[in-house]
């Protein structure tokens, strides 16, 4: 089944989408890969859904990726004597290490690292944003604050400190357990939460180990991570812009600028980038999104992102299939705009690398300006050749051929790539014959139109794209 678009759609699985038919419906509606959110559900729940995805993959005969999204550390306050307290602007409020139940004046904060990290003048957010505190004094185990924006604070509410580096590891004990579970399953991507610098990503890569392991998505959800953005992008395999979390700690007008900065950094480095959270949020309970949400999704597509993600819309929403259908319609409409391809040309990064795959990718872009290419065929062992081709955003789709099913599943996240699992060919002639046959089967061939094929010789060599050939289907 060929998608008539380049930007990919990630659908989160949850209580609303727990059956094989639900997952099949989501795939047919346009979902390219599925996300398991480890903040919710048991290992048994996720195992069952993972197996159902693989069953659907067998039925449709097309690689389907699975993304495991780790929870990450959560800093939470303690409990109150009542259900919660209503804080009012201007009042004094204390956070301390005492384990006693809180009241309108204080609450327990069982995280000593916060006391060490914050200082006078810092801002703290409670309950993911509604309540805002300004720090007036800090002692060893006490933070005295003044309420700037009031509201209801509940037991165990999250606490966030924007622009404050917390001396805590991004991989918690729970995450490590979930990661081992995901490695056993064979997930294709692992998203790491609370990334503050490149060392967090490197630590996860070391824990995963070498070989055909899942690729790493670094989640940018703290303003402090923007200070290390270039280094994070360099060491990660992909990046996710977590707008809900990042938006809590940034001023509302700063969020679009941060999003575009992250996207551009990823595009320049050739890293896949995902826009996540609150894409079509109103569709959790409504059969259609707001026009503002449609415009927000369209803006991400115009920026050339690799994928857009649906979270609650498909995990707990009443209209989970409709969410994917409408997102797919938005993406196809934007990509059909003549201004879209012009925009992609202007967004192609400078290819100053000495890598042969990037040189060939630049040649493909030039060839596409001169010939009416129906598709580009990229043979790849590790996926690097497809990533190099996708980096220049060619106007024709990319058929990504790989003998590795692991690689084919990973490529479901990459812009414009239609992955096909196929054994290596014994010669260039056989390779061309296989490409033409697959292009006809998958609906990419246009009689009389040329295509471009990219491969590495000798065959089966990883990262050795050094051959470009023009053929006719």
ChimeraX attribute file (.defattr): number of C-alpha atoms within 10 A of each C-alpha:
attribute: neighborCount
match mode: 1-to-1
recipient: residues
	/A:1	13
	/A:2	11
	/A:3	19
	/A:4	15
	/A:5	19
	/A:6	25
	/A:7	24
	/A:8	26
	/A:9	25
	/A:10	28
	/A:11	30
	/A:12	27
	/A:13	27
	/A:14	23
	/A:15	13
	/A:16	17
	/A:17	23
	/A:18	17
	/A:19	16
	/A:20	17
	/A:21	12
	/A:22	17
	/A:23	23
	/A:24	20
	/A:25	17
	/A:26	26
	/A:27	25
	/A:28	16
	/A:29	18
	/A:30	26
	/A:31	27
	/A:32	25
	/A:33	26
	/A:34	24
	/A:35	25
	/A:36	27
	/A:37	19
	/A:38	18
	/A:39	12
	/A:40	12
	/A:41	12
	/A:42	11
	/A:43	14
	/A:44	9
	/A:45	14
	/A:46	23
	/A:47	15
	/A:48	14
	/A:49	21
	/A:50	22
	/A:51	13
	/A:52	19
	/A:53	22
	/A:54	16
	/A:55	15
	/A:56	19
	/A:57	17
	/A:58	12
	/A:59	10
	/A:60	14
	/A:61	12
	/A:62	19
	/A:63	24
	/A:64	26
	/A:65	25
	/A:66	28
	/A:67	26
	/A:68	26
	/A:69	23
	/A:70	25
	/A:71	20
	/A:72	21
	/A:73	16
	/A:74	14
	/A:75	16
	/A:76	18
	/A:77	24
	/A:78	21
	/A:79	21
	/A:80	20
	/A:81	13
	/A:82	12
	/A:83	10
	/A:84	17
	/A:85	18
	/A:86	12
	/A:87	20
	/A:88	17
	/A:89	14
	/A:90	14
	/A:91	14
	/A:92	19
	/A:93	21
	/A:94	22
	/A:95	21
	/A:96	24
	/A:97	18
	/A:98	15
	/A:99	12
	/A:100	14
	/A:101	14
	/A:102	23
	/A:103	17
	/A:104	18
	/A:105	12
	/A:106	21
	/A:107	23
	/A:108	22
	/A:109	25
	/A:110	18
	/A:111	14
	/A:112	13
	/A:113	13
	/A:114	22
	/A:115	20
	/A:116	14
	/A:117	14
	/A:118	21
	/A:119	17
	/A:120	13
	/A:121	12
	/A:122	17
	/A:123	22
	/A:124	21
	/A:125	20
	/A:126	23
	/A:127	20
	/A:128	16
	/A:129	18
	/A:130	13
	/A:131	21
	/A:132	23
	/A:133	25
	/A:134	22
	/A:135	21
	/A:136	17
	/A:137	16
	/A:138	19
	/A:139	11
	/A:140	10
	/A:141	17
	/A:142	19
	/A:143	23
	/A:144	18
	/A:145	25
	/A:146	20
	/A:147	20
	/A:148	17
	/A:149	16
	/A:150	18
	/A:151	17
	/A:152	14
	/A:153	21
	/A:154	18
	/A:155	19
	/A:156	17
	/A:157	18
	/A:158	17
	/A:159	20
	/A:160	24
	/A:161	22
	/A:162	20
	/A:163	17
	/A:164	19
	/A:165	16
	/A:166	19
	/A:167	11
	/A:168	12
	/A:169	15
	/A:170	24
	/A:171	22
	/A:172	16
	/A:173	12
	/A:174	14
	/A:175	20
	/A:176	16
	/A:177	12
	/A:178	19
	/A:179	22
	/A:180	13
	/A:181	15
	/A:182	25
	/A:183	16
	/A:184	9
	/A:185	13
	/A:186	16
	/A:187	23
	/A:188	26
	/A:189	24
	/A:190	26
	/A:191	24
	/A:192	25
	/A:193	26
	/A:194	23
	/A:195	25
	/A:196	28
	/A:197	23
	/A:198	19
	/A:199	15
	/A:200	20
	/A:201	27
	/A:202	15
	/A:203	13
	/A:204	17
	/A:205	17
	/A:206	9
	/A:207	12
	/A:208	19
	/A:209	10
	/A:210	9
	/A:211	6
	/A:212	13
	/A:213	17
	/A:214	25
	/A:215	19
	/A:216	23
	/A:217	27
	/A:218	28
	/A:219	28
	/A:220	26
	/A:221	24
	/A:222	26
	/A:223	23
	/A:224	20
	/A:225	22
	/A:226	19
	/A:227	13
	/A:228	14
	/A:229	20
	/A:230	16
	/A:231	15
	/A:232	27
	/A:233	26
	/A:234	15
	/A:235	19
	/A:236	22
	/A:237	20
	/A:238	25
	/A:239	25
	/A:240	26
	/A:241	22
	/A:242	21
	/A:243	21
	/A:244	16
	/A:245	19
	/A:246	23
	/A:247	21
	/A:248	22
	/A:249	23
	/A:250	17
	/A:251	9
	/A:252	11
	/A:253	9
	/A:254	12
	/A:255	18
	/A:256	12
	/A:257	11
	/A:258	18
	/A:259	20
	/A:260	16
	/A:261	14
	/A:262	21
	/A:263	24
	/A:264	19
	/A:265	19
	/A:266	28
	/A:267	24
	/A:268	16
	/A:269	16
	/A:270	24
	/A:271	26
	/A:272	26
	/A:273	29
	/A:274	28
	/A:275	25
	/A:276	18
	/A:277	19
	/A:278	19
	/A:279	26
	/A:280	26
	/A:281	20
	/A:282	17
	/A:283	23
	/A:284	20
	/A:285	14
	/A:286	16
	/A:287	15
	/A:288	17
	/A:289	19
	/A:290	13
	/A:291	10
	/A:292	11
	/A:293	17
	/A:294	17
	/A:295	13
	/A:296	15
	/A:297	21
	/A:298	18
	/A:299	15
	/A:300	21
	/A:301	23
	/A:302	18
	/A:303	17
	/A:304	25
	/A:305	24
	/A:306	28
	/A:307	25
	/A:308	26
	/A:309	28
	/A:310	26
	/A:311	25
	/A:312	23
	/A:313	30
	/A:314	28
	/A:315	22
	/A:316	17
	/A:317	23
	/A:318	18
	/A:319	19
	/A:320	28
	/A:321	23
	/A:322	20
	/A:323	29
	/A:324	26
	/A:325	17
	/A:326	19
	/A:327	25
	/A:328	21
	/A:329	15
	/A:330	17
	/A:331	24
	/A:332	18
	/A:333	13
	/A:334	18
	/A:335	22
	/A:336	13
	/A:337	11
	/A:338	9
	/A:339	12
	/A:340	18
	/A:341	18
	/A:342	11
	/A:343	13
	/A:344	18
	/A:345	15
	/A:346	9
	/A:347	18
	/A:348	19
	/A:349	18
	/A:350	10
	/A:351	17
	/A:352	8
	/A:353	9
	/A:354	8
	/A:355	14
	/A:356	17
	/A:357	25
	/A:358	23
	/A:359	17
	/A:360	20
	/A:361	25
	/A:362	19
	/A:363	15
	/A:364	26
	/A:365	18
	/A:366	12
	/A:367	16
	/A:368	19
	/A:369	12
	/A:370	9
	/A:371	13
	/A:372	15
	/A:373	23
	/A:374	23
	/A:375	23
	/A:376	28
	/A:377	29
	/A:378	27
	/A:379	28
	/A:380	28
	/A:381	25
	/A:382	21
	/A:383	24
	/A:384	21
	/A:385	28
	/A:386	32
	/A:387	24
	/A:388	24
	/A:389	29
	/A:390	24
	/A:391	28
	/A:392	24
	/A:393	24
	/A:394	25
	/A:395	23
	/A:396	18
	/A:397	22
	/A:398	26
	/A:399	23
	/A:400	29
	/A:401	30
	/A:402	25
	/A:403	18
	/A:404	19
	/A:405	17
	/A:406	22
	/A:407	27
	/A:408	28
	/A:409	24
	/A:410	24
	/A:411	30
	/A:412	27
	/A:413	30
	/A:414	26
	/A:415	25
	/A:416	29
	/A:417	28
	/A:418	26
	/A:419	27
	/A:420	23
	/A:421	18
	/A:422	17
	/A:423	13
	/A:424	18
	/A:425	16
	/A:426	11
	/A:427	12
	/A:428	15
	/A:429	10
	/A:430	12
	/A:431	17
	/A:432	20
	/A:433	14
	/A:434	16
	/A:435	25
	/A:436	19
	/A:437	13
	/A:438	18
	/A:439	20
	/A:440	13
	/A:441	12
	/A:442	15
	/A:443	11
	/A:444	21
	/A:445	21
	/A:446	16
	/A:447	10
	/A:448	11
	/A:449	14
	/A:450	18
	/A:451	27
	/A:452	22
	/A:453	21
	/A:454	23
	/A:455	27
	/A:456	21
	/A:457	14
	/A:458	13
	/A:459	17
	/A:460	19
	/A:461	13
	/A:462	15
	/A:463	18
	/A:464	19
	/A:465	27
	/A:466	17
	/A:467	15
	/A:468	18
	/A:469	14
	/A:470	16
	/A:471	15
	/A:472	15
	/A:473	19
